[in-house]
């Protein structure tokens, strides 16, 4: 759910960016597909179990390192 939401927001933001004045007419589709492909490759390589386990694991490791006051 979180990953799908993140991808949807990313694609919508890229569509908005690509539709700015001065951008070519094919920019929205090219930017969307290119960035989607890059994000998909990065997620598969570095977060094979998904976004939520990667973030929660990182947060729990950070909490374990911080001393209690």
Secondary structure, DSSP 8 states (H G I E B T S, - for coil): -HHHHHHHHHHHHHHHHHTSTTS-TTHHHHHHHHHHHHHHHHHHHH-TT-HHHHHHHHHHHHHHHS---
